[in-house]
Amino acid sequence: MSGDVVTVTSGKGGVGKTTTAVNLAVALRQRGHSVVVLDADLGMPNVEGFFDLDTDLSVHDVLAGEVDVDEAVHELAEGLAVLAGDRSLDGFADADPAELEAVVEALADRYRYVVVDTGGGLTYEGLLPLELGDEAILVTSPDPAAMGDTTKSKQLAERLDVPVWGVVVTHATDETDADAVASDLGVDLMGSVPQEAAVSESTATGIPVAAYAPESRAAVAYDAIAAGMTDDAEVTLEPLDSKARKPDASAGEDAEDERERESPDADADPPIEEAETAQATDGGPEAAADRDDDSETADAETEDSADETESDEKSGGFFSRLTGIFG
């Protein structure tokens, strides 16, 4: 039986699309299913970094006809694999996206789930893998701009006749109404993933949060989403012997409470001696204000750079493809 091809897509970069793809893959594996993550963001691939991999072969090599799929797939553990991308411009230039369908079919013959990480935004690289999916999962933050862009992704999936499984709402806080987000998009809510330090920490270490901190609220959320995607009767593998065990549904809240008890009150005034030492070391209030200004400038430049990278490097083929879809 051919496996399910699940494309993970968003209308905007920076909402946690790749984070969701890799963590759903780990969660699905821990529920007893074989999974491969395919980095189909051909322009800006980064799945490799989420698993702390340094592979010589990539999906770009396969698409260039230099190696076959089996050679490029990296087996992380039994039933858990990655087909990473090549971040170089040469790799991007040599890859033929038209060969992606054959790659997906080969992976679906080997794994129960093929989780496809697509490019952010309405680009050629995001359009093609979306069309190859059996189902699409939308990822968005509660930000209105992100939701607006995700609506476009949903509409595109519908025009491609790709069923939308639902939406995963990321960067959720206590004030986030995930049900309202799903309702506004007109899709089912698959789950919401809270914004917490464990997610960014796991990314920095190159270990998905589902394995890095399985007791965290984010890991519990991804496990719950995976549970809604699977049938326990189809389980064929035992969970991996690692920290990425199936988490206790109540563990996330307990762990968060423990961290809050251990963390000092951020609003509390520091001892006089500490405050004076910090002021002397940091250069006083004026220096702190200068640092804040520099930080805000750097954040703005980073955000502008991220927007620029979403430009379509294959505009001719992309707009030609859109003409066929929307015409």
C-alpha positions in Angstrom: 0.0 0.0 0.0 1.3 3.4 -1.0 1.9 5.8 1.9 0.1 9.1 2.5 1.8 12.2 1.1 1.2 15.1 3.5 2.3 18.6 2.3 2.8 21.2 5.0 2.3 24.7 3.7 1.8 28.2 4.8 1.3 31.5 3.0 4.0 33.3 4.9 7.5 32.5 6.1 8.4 32.5 9.8 5.2 30.9 11.1 6.7 27.6 12.0 6.0 25.6 8.9 9.3 23.6 8.9 9.1 23.2 12.7 5.7 21.7 12.3 6.7 19.4 9.5 9.7 17.9 11.3 7.9 17.6 14.7 4.9 16.0 13.1 7.2 13.5 11.5 8.9 12.6 14.8 5.5 12.4 16.5 4.1 10.1 13.8 7.2 7.9 14.1 6.8 7.6 17.9 3.2 6.5 17.2 4.5 3.5 15.3 4.5 4.6 11.7 7.4 4.9 9.2 8.0 8.5 8.1 10.3 10.4 5.8 10.6 14.1 5.7 11.1 15.6 2.2 12.5 19.1 2.0 10.7 20.3 -1.1 11.5 24.0 -0.4 13.9 23.9 -3.3 14.8 27.6 -3.1 15.5 27.9 0.6 15.8 24.4 2.1 16.5 24.1 5.9 15.1 20.8 7.1 18.7 19.5 7.5 19.4 22.0 10.2 16.4 20.9 12.3 18.0 17.4 12.5 21.6 18.7 12.9 22.6 16.8 9.7 25.4 17.5 7.3 24.6 15.3 4.3 26.6 15.1 1.0 23.6 14.1 -1.1 20.3 15.8 -1.4 17.0 15.9 -3.2 18.6 18.5 -5.5 21.1 15.8 -6.6 18.2 13.4 -7.3 16.3 16.1 -9.3 19.5 16.8 -11.2 19.7 13.1 -12.2 23.0 12.6 -10.4 21.9 9.9 -7.8 18.8 7.9 -7.1 16.4 8.4 -4.2 17.8 5.6 -2.1 21.2 7.0 -2.2 20.1 10.5 -1.0 17.7 9.4 1.8 19.4 9.7 5.2 18.1 7.1 7.7 18.0 8.7 11.2 16.7 5.6 12.9 14.5 2.7 12.0 11.4 4.1 10.3 12.5 7.7 10.4 14.3 9.3 7.5 15.1 12.6 5.8 15.6 13.6 2.2 17.3 17.0 2.7 17.9 19.9 0.4 21.0 21.6 -1.0 21.3 25.2 0.1 23.8 26.1 -2.6 22.9 28.2 -5.6 24.5 25.6 -7.9 22.3 22.9 -6.5 19.2 25.0 -7.0 20.2 25.8 -10.6 20.8 22.1 -11.5 17.6 20.7 -10.0 14.7 19.9 -12.3 11.5 20.4 -10.3 9.5 18.4 -12.8 11.2 15.3 -11.5 9.8 15.8 -8.0 6.7 13.7 -8.7 8.8 10.6 -9.3 10.7 11.3 -6.0 7.5 11.6 -4.0 6.1 8.4 -5.5 9.3 6.5 -4.7 9.2 7.7 -1.1 5.5 6.8 -0.8 6.3 3.2 -1.8 8.8 2.9 1.2 7.2 4.9 4.0 3.7 5.1 5.6 3.9 8.9 5.7 5.8 11.3 3.4 5.8 14.7 5.2 6.6 17.3 2.6 8.0 20.7 3.7 7.1 23.2 1.0 8.4 26.7 0.3 6.7 29.7 2.0 4.6 32.0 -0.1 3.0 31.5 -3.5 6.1 30.5 -5.4 6.8 27.9 -8.1 8.7 25.8 -5.5 5.7 25.9 -3.2 3.1 25.2 -5.9 4.6 22.0 -7.3 4.9 19.9 -4.2 1.5 21.1 -2.9 0.0 19.6 -6.0 1.6 16.2 -5.3 0.1 15.9 -1.8 -2.8 13.6 -0.9 -3.7 16.1 1.8 -2.4 19.5 2.8 -1.8 20.9 6.3 -2.0 24.6 6.7 0.3 26.3 9.2 -0.3 29.9 10.5 0.3 32.1 13.5 -2.6 34.1 14.9 -1.2 37.2 13.2 -3.8 38.6 10.8 -1.3 39.1 8.0 -0.2 35.4 8.3 -3.8 34.3 8.3 -4.5 36.3 5.2 -1.6 34.7 3.3 -2.6 31.3 4.6 -6.1 31.8 3.1 -4.4 32.2 -0.3 -2.6 28.8 0.3 -5.9 27.2 1.1 -7.6 28.6 -2.0 -4.7 27.4 -4.1 -4.9 23.9 -2.6 -8.6 23.8 -3.4 -8.0 24.8 -7.0 -5.4 22.0 -7.3 -8.1 19.6 -5.9 -5.8 18.8 -2.9 -7.9 18.2 0.3 -7.0 20.5 3.2 -6.7 18.4 6.3 -6.9 21.4 8.6 -4.7 24.1 10.2 -2.1 24.0 12.9 -2.0 27.3 14.8 1.5 28.1 16.0 3.0 30.8 18.3 -0.2 30.4 20.4 -0.5 32.3 23.7 -3.1 32.2 26.4 -5.0 34.8 24.5 -5.0 32.9 21.2 -8.4 31.6 20.1 -7.3 28.8 17.8 -10.9 27.8 17.0 -11.6 31.3 15.7 -8.5 31.2 13.5 -9.6 27.9 12.0 -13.2 29.2 11.6 -11.9 32.3 9.8 -9.9 30.1 7.4 -12.9 27.8 6.9 -11.0 24.6 7.8 -10.8 22.2 10.7 -8.5 22.9 13.6 -5.9 20.2 13.9 -4.3 21.7 17.0 -2.5 24.7 18.4 1.2 24.8 19.4 2.1 27.2 22.3 4.9 29.7 22.0 7.5 28.5 24.5 11.3 28.5 25.0 11.6 24.8 24.4 10.8 25.3 20.7 13.6 27.8 20.0 16.0 25.9 22.2 15.4 22.7 20.3 15.9 24.5 17.0 19.3 25.8 18.2 20.4 22.3 19.2 19.3 20.7 15.9 16.8 18.3 17.6 13.0 18.6 17.0 11.2 19.6 20.2 9.2 16.4 20.1 12.5 14.6 20.8 14.4 17.4 22.7 11.7 18.1 25.2 8.9 15.5 24.9 7.4 16.8 28.2 7.0 20.3 26.9 3.6 21.7 25.9 4.7 22.1 22.3 5.7 18.4 22.1 2.5 17.3 23.6 0.6 19.4 21.1 2.4 17.9 18.2 1.7 14.4 19.6 -2.0 15.2 19.9 -2.0 16.4 16.2 -0.3 13.2 15.1 -2.8 11.1 17.1 -5.6 12.7 15.1 -3.9 11.8 11.8 -3.3 8.2 12.5 -5.0 4.9 13.1 -3.6 2.8 16.0 -4.6 -0.3 14.2 -2.0 0.4 11.5 1.0 0.6 14.0 3.9 -1.4 12.7 6.9 -0.1 14.7 7.8 0.3 18.4 8.6 3.8 19.6 12.3 4.7 19.3 14.4 4.3 22.4 15.1 7.9 22.9 13.8 11.0 24.7 11.2 11.1 21.9 8.8 8.8 23.6 5.0 9.2 23.5 4.4 12.0 26.0 1.9 12.1 28.8 -0.9 14.5 27.8 -0.6 16.2 31.2 3.2 16.4 31.1 3.3 19.7 29.2 1.4 21.6 31.8 3.3 20.1 34.7 6.7 20.9 33.1 5.7 24.5 32.4 4.5 24.9 36.0 7.9 23.6 37.2 9.8 26.0 35.0 7.8 28.9 36.3 8.5 27.8 39.9 12.2 27.6 39.2 12.4 30.8 37.3 12.9 34.1 39.2 10.2 36.7 38.9 11.1 38.8 36.0 9.3 41.8 37.4 10.9 41.6 40.8 13.6 44.3 41.6 17.1 42.8 41.8 19.2 43.3 45.0 20.8 46.8 45.2 24.3 45.3 44.8 23.3 43.4 41.6 21.6 46.4 40.1 24.5 48.7 40.7 26.9 46.1 39.3 24.8 45.6 36.2 24.6 49.3 35.6 28.3 49.8 36.0 29.0 46.9 33.6 26.5 47.8 31.0 27.3 51.4 30.9 24.2 52.8 32.5 20.7 53.6 31.2 22.0 55.5 28.2 24.0 52.5 26.9 21.0 50.2 27.5 18.8 52.5 25.4 21.4 52.5 22.6 21.5 48.7 22.7 17.7 48.5 22.5 17.7 50.8 19.4 20.4 48.7 17.8 18.5 45.5 18.5 15.3 46.9 17.0 17.2 48.0 13.9 18.8 44.5 13.5 15.4 42.8 13.9 13.9 45.1 11.2 16.8 44.3 8.8 16.4 40.6 9.4 12.7 40.8 8.7 13.2 42.7 5.5 15.8 40.2 4.4 13.4 37.3 5.0 10.8 39.0 2.9 13.2 39.5 0.0 14.1 35.8 0.0 10.5 34.9 -0.8 10.8 36.4 -4.3 10.1 34.0 -7.1 13.3 33.0 -8.8 11.4 31.1 -11.5 8.8 33.7 -12.2 8.3 32.7 -15.8 7.4 29.1 -15.1 5.5 30.0 -12.0 3.1 32.5 -13.7 2.7 30.2 -16.7 1.6 27.4 -14.2 -0.8 29.8 -12.4 -2.4 30.7 -15.8 -3.3 27.0 -16.2 -4.8 26.8 -12.7 -6.7 30.1 -12.5 -7.6 30.4 -16.2 
